[in-house]
Amino acid sequence: MTARPTPRPAGGRIMGDPGPTGRFGSFGGRFVPESLVPACLELEAAFRSAWADPAFRAELAAILHHYGGRPTPVTECARLSAELGVRVLLKREDLAHTGSHKLNNVVGQGLLARRMGKHRLIAETGAGQHGVATATAAALLGMECVVYMGEVDTRRQELNVFRMELLGAEVRAVTSGSRTLKDAVNEALRAWVADVADTHYCLGSVMGPHPYPWMVREFQRVIGEEARGQCRELLGGSDPDVVVACAGGGSNAAGIFAGFADDSDAGLVAVEAAGGAALTAGIPGVLHGMRSALLQDEAGQILEAESISAGLDYPGIGPEHAHLAELGRARYVAAGDGAVLDAFQLLARTEGILPALESAHAVAWVVAAAASGELAPGTTVLINLSGRGDKDVAQVRDLLRGRR
Ligand SMILES: *Cc1c(COP(=O)(O)O)cnc(C)c1O
């Protein structure tokens, strides 16, 4: 893979401030009912002021350090590199508290909500991981927490429902529509308007109406900024050739890309689940307050995404990714379930690390690209290991048994 020059948007950074319209090229925006506009505007103003306030940033950084375990390390993978013929580095978000990058976003939004005088966090969740992360931040900051979860998902993810309850959150089962993640987002948006004075909607990825895609990317930018410095130290002042991350909504990918998109020649690759590949198989449309690439049928009905990894089965992707694809600054590819299972086992055996099934998508693409020669021998690849795989062990066992 060779880096090619990227057209720069007039006057700005590639992953900069999208301004008051929240547009990333022709994507993004704020497609919400009249009743939600004031809440979005209030949130945007509050975020702008907080993000420009060194005291807010220092408090967030201190919590992410003393409580969350940041900075997370970058690990050189000697045995995996020898096996693949490319040099693999991992950014270890699996080592952050709660086992993924999600903490960066929920602590940021929790602190922001508190600064806005709100005492309740609400969140949507599919597999339960963002619900657990939000409940964690609420417990830490002494706030109430209500998590909306499709009724189908509450049955599929019983243990995470219990986890959220242990953390003091209330889980509300959503019975509208397909009773899964996209319905939980709709319900959370409704609940937000109904009680906007006391409630902050803590959205889980770089999606939804402006300012969420931008705000969540900024809260995840810490991954890319740390990784840039850590790689330079490890690589004698150079950047990696390629940076790879998995993408569901796209927050861990946006976070690590943000450290490299503007002033580095590193290639950027996001790996979607083959059954939920909004940018490989989707078409532009409007959902959940944003214009982005979405999985939909010819009549514009949103399709259910399907993947072995529950964290990647969102039928869309954040609007900034649709824009990065349009610019040619990042590439979007897909990995199938079989390759992901193989990559999960390969990383376990060669490095002693069980990756989240989501993160194993990024590893799977690197394995395939090294084998096909798309990644030339000796290429340096930084993979964002977005989370740890302990949560997925029972499922992997069942899948592997089914294979035999
Ligand atoms: C939630 C989750 C994802 C998917 O979310 P993004 O917004 O696409 O980053 C990926 N990996 C892990 C470990 C997760 O928990």
The ligand as an ORCA input file, in Angstrom:
! r2SCAN-3c Opt
* xyz 0 1
  C     -18.141     -0.986     21.019
  C     -16.904     -1.555     20.504
  C     -16.493     -1.393     19.168
  C     -17.326     -0.690     18.137
  O     -17.502      0.669     18.339
  P     -16.766      1.793     17.459
  O     -17.566      3.008     17.749
  O     -16.861      1.368     16.031
  O     -15.384      1.882     17.930
  C     -15.279     -1.921     18.770
  N     -14.504     -2.620     19.631
  C     -14.868     -2.808     20.917
  C     -13.965     -3.587     21.811
  C     -16.069     -2.289     21.399
  O     -16.404     -2.495     22.674
*
